[in-house]
């Protein structure tokens, strides 16, 4: 994935200029962008503050860590179930002795 020339904080700053009334074409020319890029940024970052972006990054990192933990535990549970079923330690079927 291509990395942007602008940080998210800079993008929010450019969008604030847009909200202040500067035309998108003028902003695009000033910052060396295509007007469609500004439109895409507005869809993605519209209404966010810099502090919101920081919190969003933290939540994404936390979510990724939780997904890894869940995947690891699911693998362990599946391995234990396979081991139990192969060794006959699992619950007995409806047979009575």
mmCIF file of the C-alpha atoms, coordinates in Angstrom:
data_MODEL
# 
_entry.id   MODEL 
# 
loop_
_atom_site.group_PDB 
_atom_site.id 
_atom_site.type_symbol 
_atom_site.label_atom_id 
_atom_site.label_alt_id 
_atom_site.label_comp_id 
_atom_site.label_asym_id 
_atom_site.label_entity_id 
_atom_site.label_seq_id 
_atom_site.pdbx_PDB_ins_code 
_atom_site.Cartn_x 
_atom_site.Cartn_y 
_atom_site.Cartn_z 
_atom_site.occupancy 
_atom_site.B_iso_or_equiv 
_atom_site.pdbx_formal_charge 
_atom_site.auth_seq_id 
_atom_site.auth_comp_id 
_atom_site.auth_asym_id 
_atom_site.auth_atom_id 
_atom_site.pdbx_PDB_model_num 
ATOM 1  C CA . UNK A 1 1  ? 0.000   0.000   0.000  1.00 0.00 ? 1  UNK A CA 1 
ATOM 2  C CA . UNK A 1 2  ? 1.355   3.388   -0.962 1.00 0.00 ? 2  UNK A CA 1 
ATOM 3  C CA . UNK A 1 3  ? 2.169   5.703   1.926  1.00 0.00 ? 3  UNK A CA 1 
ATOM 4  C CA . UNK A 1 4  ? 0.735   9.197   1.810  1.00 0.00 ? 4  UNK A CA 1 
ATOM 5  C CA . UNK A 1 5  ? 2.964   12.254  1.669  1.00 0.00 ? 5  UNK A CA 1 
ATOM 6  C CA . UNK A 1 6  ? 0.802   13.806  4.344  1.00 0.00 ? 6  UNK A CA 1 
ATOM 7  C CA . UNK A 1 7  ? 0.282   12.714  7.921  1.00 0.00 ? 7  UNK A CA 1 
ATOM 8  C CA . UNK A 1 8  ? -3.236  12.343  9.187  1.00 0.00 ? 8  UNK A CA 1 
ATOM 9  C CA . UNK A 1 9  ? -2.821  15.519  11.238 1.00 0.00 ? 9  UNK A CA 1 
ATOM 10 C CA . UNK A 1 10 ? -1.849  17.419  8.089  1.00 0.00 ? 10 UNK A CA 1 
ATOM 11 C CA . UNK A 1 11 ? -4.846  15.975  6.254  1.00 0.00 ? 11 UNK A CA 1 
ATOM 12 C CA . UNK A 1 12 ? -7.156  17.163  9.033  1.00 0.00 ? 12 UNK A CA 1 
ATOM 13 C CA . UNK A 1 13 ? -5.545  20.607  8.779  1.00 0.00 ? 13 UNK A CA 1 
ATOM 14 C CA . UNK A 1 14 ? -6.166  20.734  5.025  1.00 0.00 ? 14 UNK A CA 1 
ATOM 15 C CA . UNK A 1 15 ? -9.785  19.701  5.569  1.00 0.00 ? 15 UNK A CA 1 
ATOM 16 C CA . UNK A 1 16 ? -10.179 22.461  8.166  1.00 0.00 ? 16 UNK A CA 1 
ATOM 17 C CA . UNK A 1 17 ? -9.043  24.928  5.515  1.00 0.00 ? 17 UNK A CA 1 
ATOM 18 C CA . UNK A 1 18 ? -11.700 23.462  3.235  1.00 0.00 ? 18 UNK A CA 1 
ATOM 19 C CA . UNK A 1 19 ? -14.339 23.885  5.962  1.00 0.00 ? 19 UNK A CA 1 
ATOM 20 C CA . UNK A 1 20 ? -13.223 27.490  6.448  1.00 0.00 ? 20 UNK A CA 1 
ATOM 21 C CA . UNK A 1 21 ? -14.376 28.235  2.926  1.00 0.00 ? 21 UNK A CA 1 
ATOM 22 C CA . UNK A 1 22 ? -11.323 27.782  0.710  1.00 0.00 ? 22 UNK A CA 1 
ATOM 23 C CA . UNK A 1 23 ? -12.340 26.168  -2.598 1.00 0.00 ? 23 UNK A CA 1 
ATOM 24 C CA . UNK A 1 24 ? -11.181 22.587  -3.120 1.00 0.00 ? 24 UNK A CA 1 
ATOM 25 C CA . UNK A 1 25 ? -9.465  23.423  -6.407 1.00 0.00 ? 25 UNK A CA 1 
ATOM 26 C CA . UNK A 1 26 ? -7.431  26.166  -4.759 1.00 0.00 ? 26 UNK A CA 1 
ATOM 27 C CA . UNK A 1 27 ? -6.443  23.872  -1.883 1.00 0.00 ? 27 UNK A CA 1 
ATOM 28 C CA . UNK A 1 28 ? -5.485  21.156  -4.339 1.00 0.00 ? 28 UNK A CA 1 
ATOM 29 C CA . UNK A 1 29 ? -3.250  23.530  -6.270 1.00 0.00 ? 29 UNK A CA 1 
ATOM 30 C CA . UNK A 1 30 ? -1.713  24.941  -3.074 1.00 0.00 ? 30 UNK A CA 1 
ATOM 31 C CA . UNK A 1 31 ? -0.794  21.505  -1.669 1.00 0.00 ? 31 UNK A CA 1 
ATOM 32 C CA . UNK A 1 32 ? -0.063  19.751  -4.956 1.00 0.00 ? 32 UNK A CA 1 
ATOM 33 C CA . UNK A 1 33 ? -3.039  17.412  -4.850 1.00 0.00 ? 33 UNK A CA 1 
ATOM 34 C CA . UNK A 1 34 ? -5.808  16.345  -7.137 1.00 0.00 ? 34 UNK A CA 1 
ATOM 35 C CA . UNK A 1 35 ? -9.260  17.647  -6.151 1.00 0.00 ? 35 UNK A CA 1 
ATOM 36 C CA . UNK A 1 36 ? -10.523 14.053  -6.016 1.00 0.00 ? 36 UNK A CA 1 
ATOM 37 C CA . UNK A 1 37 ? -7.954  13.314  -3.312 1.00 0.00 ? 37 UNK A CA 1 
ATOM 38 C CA . UNK A 1 38 ? -9.454  16.037  -1.170 1.00 0.00 ? 38 UNK A CA 1 
ATOM 39 C CA . UNK A 1 39 ? -12.923 14.582  -1.799 1.00 0.00 ? 39 UNK A CA 1 
ATOM 40 C CA . UNK A 1 40 ? -11.723 11.125  -0.710 1.00 0.00 ? 40 UNK A CA 1 
ATOM 41 C CA . UNK A 1 41 ? -10.090 12.577  2.394  1.00 0.00 ? 41 UNK A CA 1 
ATOM 42 C CA . UNK A 1 42 ? -13.300 14.405  3.251  1.00 0.00 ? 42 UNK A CA 1 
ATOM 43 C CA . UNK A 1 43 ? -15.199 11.102  3.058  1.00 0.00 ? 43 UNK A CA 1 
ATOM 44 C CA . UNK A 1 44 ? -12.649 9.338   5.250  1.00 0.00 ? 44 UNK A CA 1 
ATOM 45 C CA . UNK A 1 45 ? -11.616 12.031  7.744  1.00 0.00 ? 45 UNK A CA 1 
ATOM 46 C CA . UNK A 1 46 ? -14.531 14.463  7.587  1.00 0.00 ? 46 UNK A CA 1 
ATOM 47 C CA . UNK A 1 47 ? -15.476 15.804  11.014 1.00 0.00 ? 47 UNK A CA 1 
ATOM 48 C CA . UNK A 1 48 ? -12.515 14.277  12.851 1.00 0.00 ? 48 UNK A CA 1 
ATOM 49 C CA . UNK A 1 49 ? -10.164 16.181  15.098 1.00 0.00 ? 49 UNK A CA 1 
ATOM 50 C CA . UNK A 1 50 ? -6.508  15.314  15.635 1.00 0.00 ? 50 UNK A CA 1 
ATOM 51 C CA . UNK A 1 51 ? -7.279  13.854  19.069 1.00 0.00 ? 51 UNK A CA 1 
ATOM 52 C CA . UNK A 1 52 ? -9.957  11.654  17.472 1.00 0.00 ? 52 UNK A CA 1 
ATOM 53 C CA . UNK A 1 53 ? -7.356  10.304  15.053 1.00 0.00 ? 53 UNK A CA 1 
ATOM 54 C CA . UNK A 1 54 ? -5.015  9.407   17.919 1.00 0.00 ? 54 UNK A CA 1 
ATOM 55 C CA . UNK A 1 55 ? -7.810  7.564   19.721 1.00 0.00 ? 55 UNK A CA 1 
ATOM 56 C CA . UNK A 1 56 ? -8.817  5.820   16.486 1.00 0.00 ? 56 UNK A CA 1 
ATOM 57 C CA . UNK A 1 57 ? -5.251  4.546   15.992 1.00 0.00 ? 57 UNK A CA 1 
ATOM 58 C CA . UNK A 1 58 ? -5.174  3.267   19.586 1.00 0.00 ? 58 UNK A CA 1 
ATOM 59 C CA . UNK A 1 59 ? -8.460  1.438   19.124 1.00 0.00 ? 59 UNK A CA 1 
ATOM 60 C CA . UNK A 1 60 ? -7.280  -0.126  15.863 1.00 0.00 ? 60 UNK A CA 1 
ATOM 61 C CA . UNK A 1 61 ? -4.087  -1.358  17.519 1.00 0.00 ? 61 UNK A CA 1 
ATOM 62 C CA . UNK A 1 62 ? -6.054  -2.755  20.458 1.00 0.00 ? 62 UNK A CA 1 
ATOM 63 C CA . UNK A 1 63 ? -8.498  -4.456  18.101 1.00 0.00 ? 63 UNK A CA 1 
ATOM 64 C CA . UNK A 1 64 ? -5.663  -6.072  16.150 1.00 0.00 ? 64 UNK A CA 1 
ATOM 65 C CA . UNK A 1 65 ? -4.101  -7.368  19.373 1.00 0.00 ? 65 UNK A CA 1 
ATOM 66 C CA . UNK A 1 66 ? -7.436  -8.809  20.530 1.00 0.00 ? 66 UNK A CA 1 
ATOM 67 C CA . UNK A 1 67 ? -7.947  -10.547 17.190 1.00 0.00 ? 67 UNK A CA 1 
ATOM 68 C CA . UNK A 1 68 ? -4.524  -12.188 17.505 1.00 0.00 ? 68 UNK A CA 1 
ATOM 69 C CA . UNK A 1 69 ? -5.329  -13.363 21.037 1.00 0.00 ? 69 UNK A CA 1 
ATOM 70 C CA . UNK A 1 70 ? -8.674  -14.799 19.940 1.00 0.00 ? 70 UNK A CA 1 
ATOM 71 C CA . UNK A 1 71 ? -7.092  -16.585 16.973 1.00 0.00 ? 71 UNK A CA 1 
ATOM 72 C CA . UNK A 1 72 ? -4.387  -18.098 19.201 1.00 0.00 ? 72 UNK A CA 1 
ATOM 73 C CA . UNK A 1 73 ? -6.929  -19.292 21.770 1.00 0.00 ? 73 UNK A CA 1 
ATOM 74 C CA . UNK A 1 74 ? -9.163  -20.754 19.076 1.00 0.00 ? 74 UNK A CA 1 
ATOM 75 C CA . UNK A 1 75 ? -6.224  -22.753 17.748 1.00 0.00 ? 75 UNK A CA 1 
ATOM 76 C CA . UNK A 1 76 ? -5.423  -24.050 21.241 1.00 0.00 ? 76 UNK A CA 1 
ATOM 77 C CA . UNK A 1 77 ? -9.046  -25.035 21.855 1.00 0.00 ? 77 UNK A CA 1 
ATOM 78 C CA . UNK A 1 78 ? -9.233  -26.889 18.534 1.00 0.00 ? 78 UNK A CA 1 
ATOM 79 C CA . UNK A 1 79 ? -5.981  -28.714 19.279 1.00 0.00 ? 79 UNK A CA 1 
ATOM 80 C CA . UNK A 1 80 ? -7.255  -29.748 22.727 1.00 0.00 ? 80 UNK A CA 1 
ATOM 81 C CA . UNK A 1 81 ? -10.532 -30.992 21.273 1.00 0.00 ? 81 UNK A CA 1 
ATOM 82 C CA . UNK A 1 82 ? -8.656  -33.073 18.703 1.00 0.00 ? 82 UNK A CA 1 
ATOM 83 C CA . UNK A 1 83 ? -6.397  -34.516 21.390 1.00 0.00 ? 83 UNK A CA 1 
ATOM 84 C CA . UNK A 1 84 ? -9.305  -35.362 23.665 1.00 0.00 ? 84 UNK A CA 1 
ATOM 85 C CA . UNK A 1 85 ? -11.305 -37.024 20.919 1.00 0.00 ? 85 UNK A CA 1 
ATOM 86 C CA . UNK A 1 86 ? -8.325  -39.114 19.717 1.00 0.00 ? 86 UNK A CA 1 
ATOM 87 C CA . UNK A 1 87 ? -7.408  -40.353 23.195 1.00 0.00 ? 87 UNK A CA 1 
ATOM 88 C CA . UNK A 1 88 ? -10.946 -41.245 24.180 1.00 0.00 ? 88 UNK A CA 1 
ATOM 89 C CA . UNK A 1 89 ? -11.037 -38.830 27.078 1.00 0.00 ? 89 UNK A CA 1 
ATOM 90 C CA . UNK A 1 90 ? -14.001 -36.962 25.716 1.00 0.00 ? 90 UNK A CA 1 
ATOM 91 C CA . UNK A 1 91 ? -17.623 -37.290 26.778 1.00 0.00 ? 91 UNK A CA 1 
ATOM 92 C CA . UNK A 1 92 ? -19.026 -40.730 26.299 1.00 0.00 ? 92 UNK A CA 1 
ATOM 93 C CA . UNK A 1 93 ? -21.800 -41.361 23.855 1.00 0.00 ? 93 UNK A CA 1 
ATOM 94 C CA . UNK A 1 94 ? -25.237 -42.491 25.055 1.00 0.00 ? 94 UNK A CA 1 
ATOM 95 C CA . UNK A 1 95 ? -23.991 -46.045 25.701 1.00 0.00 ? 95 UNK A CA 1 
ATOM 96 C CA . UNK A 1 96 ? -24.462 -47.488 29.158 1.00 0.00 ? 96 UNK A CA 1 
ATOM 97 C CA . UNK A 1 97 ? -22.250 -50.161 30.645 1.00 0.00 ? 97 UNK A CA 1 
# 
